[in-house]
């Protein structure tokens, strides 16, 4: 397992990405084609910033990416990125000001995970709560036809969460990237073609 983990860790260093998790987003994009040039993207729980870096590359200089996390990061980003240390679920004035010129978003992505306790049931419940909050942001700020990607620790309530997304998207997929650790319970839920945009 350690050797497997090191492969992506070393590759991220070599490719100048902030973390190995970038390869998960890369695989999701390869499978579902969620990115295109000129998009506006919000990355929830963005630190240390590898997903924000990938999104920045994919949307190009005319696109815009807002990365938000409770933690700060020392990662350097391109000019099309704003990184904000803030609670993305709050109504903090600086967060609303950063979002205002970008909404509605073409893409809402979330690699957020709870602080794990080692108690499987608690970790799954906490993960699901983050998924639900991330979806609230998508419901509020996603553009018609936009996409939503959220990390989830699989548990007994995952199925009902997926079912709750279905009325709002053309299709909802579940995907486990090869770059996820084999023993990890994480999967990514991908909502394609948002059909419930406000206004």
Secondary structure as UniProt FT lines:
FT   HELIX           2..14
FT   TURN            15..16
FT   TURN            20..21
FT   HELIX           22..32
FT   TURN            37..38
FT   STRAND          40..44
FT   TURN            47..48
FT   HELIX           50..59
FT   TURN            61..62
FT   STRAND          64..69
FT   TURN            79..80
FT   STRAND          81..85
FT   TURN            88..89
FT   HELIX           93..100
FT   TURN            101..102
FT   STRAND          105..110
FT   HELIX           120..141
FT   STRAND          142..153
FT   TURN            156..157
FT   HELIX           158..166
FT   TURN            167..168
FT   STRAND          169..175
FT   TURN            178..179
FT   TURN            182..183
FT   STRAND          186..194
//
